[in-house]
Structure formats: structure tokens, C-alpha cells
Amino acid sequence: MNKDFFITDSRRTTPWTGDAEATELQHFIDRKVDSLYAEKHLALSETEEARLLNSYAPRGVHTAGMNYGRTRNGMKRYCCKSCNMTFTIITGIIFQDHRIPISEWIDFCLCLFRFQSFTSISKTNRNAYSTVKYWLMNCYSKVRHTMQNF
């Protein structure tokens, strides 16, 4: 399979994006689209969710963990004293290894549960069509992994 199969155009661009001869109205629309995109796609470290997640202390097998700095997206990292494994509060769940806010994942899942089309979801979330496919495959792989370990 071609590795570029899942790559599609961004929903941020308009037909006149980057056109030197665009009208003032077209520039206004581009600025508005960019501001809506920036508002919807904040990095996890820029949201209240990072503070919320960092307020929880880890529980379970590695409760003897000690603080071990922070990840690139601002999450507290812990290190288990017995096995030296590093982890965060979201290690082992569907939100692990993602730099996007959990609220954006929830919006995505709600769209899936409403049986919206991939095109509709990508337009609603202002993501590329390929992002929707990638997130869906990631959700399925997490569910499959969870069910195998159940």
C-alpha cells in the first residue's frame, strides 16, 4: 500500500489561501479560519486539562513512583522506584502518547457515536480527512488491546 494513501489536504486552507490577489473578504475568512483552528487545536500544555490531569496522583502498581520531571506537553512524569519505568497519569489509556486535549478526543468520539461520516467529522473538528482515519484506527487498536488483556 502506498504510504501516502492516508495523506489528505488540510481543512484549514481555502482555494485562495496564499493567493496574492485575494480580496479583503477572502483574507478575513482566512484569518477567521486560522483563529478557529488555533482555538480548537491547542496543545495539551496550553489547556486547563493539563492542570487537571497533573492534580491527580498515580495509583496502582507503581504507586511508589516519585516525580521525574515533565513531558514535552506539560504532563507530570513519574518513575517507579522498583522497576525504573517512567509513566504519566494517562499511561495505559487511550489518551496516552497524544499531545491534543482530551476534550478534542471526546468531541471526536461523540461524532463517531452519532454515526457522522469521516468527511463531516473532519469538517467539524477542522482536521484533515486522514486524521479522522488515523484517530479511528488508534481507537480500535486501543480497544482491541484492552479486550485482549481483559
C-alpha positions as CSV (number, residue, x, y, z in Angstrom):
1,M,0.0,0.0,0.0
2,N,1.2,3.5,-0.8
3,K,2.3,5.2,2.4
4,D,0.7,8.5,1.1
5,F,-2.7,6.8,0.9
6,F,-3.9,8.4,4.1
7,I,-2.5,11.9,3.5
8,T,-5.1,14.4,2.5
9,D,-5.3,18.2,2.3
10,S,-5.9,20.2,5.4
11,R,-9.3,21.6,6.2
12,R,-7.6,24.9,7.2
13,T,-6.9,26.0,3.6
14,T,-9.2,27.7,1.3
15,P,-8.9,27.9,-2.5
16,W,-7.4,31.4,-2.2
17,T,-5.1,30.7,0.7
18,G,-1.7,32.2,-0.2
19,D,-3.0,34.0,-3.3
20,A,-1.5,37.5,-3.5
21,E,-4.6,38.7,-5.4
22,A,-7.1,37.6,-2.8
23,T,-9.8,40.1,-1.8
24,E,-10.1,41.7,1.7
25,L,-13.1,39.4,2.3
26,Q,-11.0,36.3,1.5
27,H,-8.2,37.5,3.8
28,F,-10.8,38.0,6.5
29,I,-12.1,34.5,6.0
30,D,-8.6,33.0,6.1
31,R,-7.8,34.9,9.4
32,K,-11.1,33.7,10.9
33,V,-10.5,30.1,9.9
34,D,-6.9,30.3,11.3
35,S,-8.2,31.7,14.6
36,L,-10.9,29.0,14.9
37,Y,-8.3,26.3,14.1
38,A,-5.9,27.7,16.8
39,E,-8.7,27.8,19.3
40,K,-9.8,24.3,18.7
41,H,-6.3,22.8,18.4
42,L,-4.5,24.0,21.5
43,A,-1.6,21.9,22.7
44,L,-2.4,20.0,25.8
45,S,0.1,22.1,27.8
46,E,-2.0,25.2,27.0
47,T,-5.2,23.9,28.4
48,E,-6.9,23.5,31.7
49,E,-6.8,19.8,31.2
50,A,-3.1,19.7,31.8
51,R,-3.6,21.3,35.2
52,L,-6.5,18.9,36.0
53,L,-4.5,15.8,35.0
54,N,-1.5,17.0,36.9
55,S,-3.6,17.4,40.0
56,Y,-4.1,13.6,40.2
57,A,-1.6,11.3,41.8
58,P,-0.9,7.9,40.2
59,R,-2.4,4.8,41.8
60,G,-2.0,1.1,41.3
61,V,1.2,-1.0,40.8
62,H,3.5,1.9,40.6
63,T,2.3,4.0,43.5
64,A,5.8,4.1,44.9
65,G,6.6,6.4,42.0
66,M,8.5,9.6,42.5
67,N,8.3,12.8,40.5
68,Y,10.5,12.6,37.4
69,G,10.0,15.9,35.7
70,R,7.5,16.7,32.9
71,T,6.8,15.5,29.4
72,R,7.0,17.9,26.4
73,N,3.3,18.6,26.7
74,G,3.5,19.6,30.3
75,M,2.3,16.3,32.0
76,K,4.0,15.3,35.2
77,R,6.1,12.2,34.8
78,Y,6.8,9.7,37.5
79,C,9.4,6.9,37.9
80,C,8.7,3.7,39.7
81,K,11.3,3.0,42.4
82,S,11.1,-0.7,41.9
83,C,11.3,-1.1,38.2
84,N,12.6,2.3,37.0
85,M,9.7,2.6,34.5
86,T,8.6,6.1,33.7
87,F,4.9,6.9,33.3
88,T,2.3,9.7,33.5
89,I,-1.2,9.7,34.9
90,I,-2.6,8.8,31.4
91,T,-0.2,5.9,30.7
92,G,-2.1,2.9,29.5
93,I,-5.3,4.6,28.4
94,I,-6.5,5.8,25.0
95,F,-5.1,9.3,25.6
96,Q,-1.6,8.1,26.1
97,D,1.0,9.4,23.6
98,H,-1.2,12.3,22.3
99,R,-0.5,15.9,22.5
100,I,-4.0,17.1,21.9
101,P,-6.5,17.9,24.6
102,I,-8.8,15.2,25.9
103,S,-11.8,17.4,25.1
104,E,-10.9,17.2,21.4
105,W,-10.8,13.3,21.7
106,I,-14.2,13.4,23.4
107,D,-15.6,15.6,20.5
108,F,-14.2,13.1,18.0
109,C,-15.8,10.1,19.9
110,L,-19.1,11.9,20.1
111,C,-19.1,12.4,16.4
112,L,-18.4,8.7,15.9
113,F,-21.2,7.7,18.2
114,R,-23.5,9.9,16.2
115,F,-22.5,7.9,13.1
116,Q,-21.2,11.0,11.4
117,S,-19.3,10.5,8.2
118,F,-15.5,10.9,8.1
119,T,-15.9,14.0,5.9
120,S,-18.3,15.5,8.4
121,I,-16.1,14.7,11.4
122,S,-13.1,16.2,9.6
123,K,-15.0,19.4,8.8
124,T,-16.4,19.7,12.3
125,N,-13.1,19.2,14.0
126,R,-11.2,21.1,11.3
127,N,-8.9,18.2,10.7
128,A,-7.7,16.5,7.6
129,Y,-9.7,13.5,6.4
130,S,-6.6,11.3,7.1
131,T,-6.5,12.5,10.7
132,V,-10.0,11.0,11.3
133,K,-8.9,7.7,9.8
134,Y,-5.8,7.7,11.9
135,W,-7.7,8.5,15.1
136,L,-10.3,5.8,14.4
137,M,-7.6,3.2,13.8
138,N,-5.9,4.3,17.0
139,C,-9.2,4.0,18.9
140,Y,-9.8,0.5,17.5
141,S,-6.3,-0.6,18.3
142,K,-6.6,0.6,21.9
143,V,-10.0,-1.2,22.3
144,R,-8.6,-4.4,20.8
145,H,-5.6,-4.2,23.1
146,T,-7.8,-3.6,26.1
147,M,-10.1,-6.5,25.2
148,Q,-7.2,-8.9,24.7
149,N,-5.9,-8.0,28.2
150,F,-9.4,-8.2,29.8
